[in-house]
Amino acid sequence: MRNLTLASTQPESATRRAKRQQRRSDVPLGPSTDGQSRPPKSKLREWLEALGFTLVVMLVVRTFFFDLFRIPTPSMEKTLLVGDYLFVSKLHYGVRTPISLGIPFTKIYVKGLTLPHTRLPGFTSIQRGDVVVFNYPPEDLPIDRKTHYIKRVIGLPGDTLWIQNKMVYVNGEPQPLRPTMQQLWRVIKTDPRVVLPEVRLRELGIEEIQPTPDPRQVLLVATSAAAAAMASWPYVERIEPFVLPSGPQYSELMYPPGKGYSPDQYGPIIIPARGQTIALTEANWPIVEPVIRRYEGHTTGREPDGTFLIDGQPATTYTFTQDYYFVMGDNRDNSEDSRFWGFVPMDHIVGKALFVYFSWDGEHHLPRFERLFTRIH
């Protein structure tokens, strides 16, 4: 016979009954400020709070410390390639406080509302040769909602800049191409029947050849080093920069229009500087009038007799209230830059590009591991 365990039929004491009921009802309770116990947070609420905290931290960091950008076009090749992801410091030149009110990192904002803004002190000033991210000046949007561009600073405030036969001069000093810059070259072959070997061209980083009406000549985009290497080939007679002439063909596309400039024959122009006072003349009015109107916040005009008007008042001089910069792409013949739309105001500067933290080759669908964490010079 099996022995069975039977429940006791003896009466249970009141003390034991109370303890048993307490054990059954015990559940973890969270603290509260009013002394009352609160039920625990659900997993969903914990995830939402963690996500909200992460978003706030990311917003603060990307607004005041650094930001991340991707290169979508080849205007900075070979320095930066399409598919490069960049780390951009906002601390170097000083953090710019928000200008518009809206959803961060979108075009959604409250129209007509401009916040009081300033630039906090940075630990360095913009130098010639810096690669900078900025808001595209010609766009008709609040400054911090404009499209982000990236170019190299060529001219500083107060500089005199001109371009002659593709060579950039700043204050009379030539600015040769850096090793990773490239431009359009004319290659004159010794024999029109010669076909430049594709394998050797690719070894030099040259990917495209443009034919010309003359079978002895072709055009190609290359760095100075690649051009020098090609000049030593036995079937190349010579190689020289391909220079676009000045004249009406390009004049209306340049800044300012109507001056007869081309991308390779440009200026001279003086880059405005904060505190600089200039005399207004027929020669400089087309250059400075858009600056005064678009970026300095004044109305401009002319009297029938030619008198210059600023805010409806006759003016013979003007003093600039901020610094301006002249920027160009490293891929000189495939870049829309200051030659076409003018100066970059200081209040449009976002930050300094420091290094490539990731790179994706869209053509081969592979990461470019050799570019990871490379500094931008």
Secondary structure, 3 states (H helix, E strand, C coil): CCCCCCCCCCCCCHHHHHHHHHHHHCCCCECCCCCCCECCCCHHHHHHHHHHHHHHHHHHHHHHCEEEEECCCCCCCECCCCCEEEEEECCCCCCECCCCCECCCCCCECCCCCCCCCECCCCCCCCCCCEEEEECCCCCCCHHHCCEEEEEEEECCCCEEEEECCEEEECCEEECCCCCEEEEEEEEECCCCCCCCHHHHHHCCCCCEEECCCCCEEEEEEEHHHHHHHHCCCCEEEEEECCCCCCHHHHCCCCCCCCCCECCEEEEEECCCCCCEEECCCCCHHHHHHHHHHCCCCCEEECCCCCEEECCEECCEEECCCCEEEEECCEHHHCCCHHHHCCEEHHHEEEEEEEEEEEEECCCCEECHHHCCEECC
